[in-house]
Amino acid sequence: MGEPLTAADDDEDLFAIADEAADDAAMARAEADIAAGRFISHEAVMRWVASWGTDKPLPPPKCGD
């Protein structure tokens, strides 16, 4: 049996962007959502997650939280 392949044997970069135009479009949409306030803050998500398993779990956060 041969030697196992290593990352050095693979010519493709795991993080290479296959479709640059699609990536650029996705980033533009994300930036527009942020500018319009259509996001949930990290802090709001962390409060929600921290409430899991407690006597009073919080409802999922909403956009703008």
Residue pairs with C-beta under 8 A, 6 or more apart in sequence:
17 23
33 39
37 63
37 64
38 63
38 64
39 63
39 64
40 61
40 62
40 63
40 64
40 65
41 61
41 65
44 61
44 65
45 61
47 58
47 61
48 58
48 59
48 60
48 61
51 57
51 58
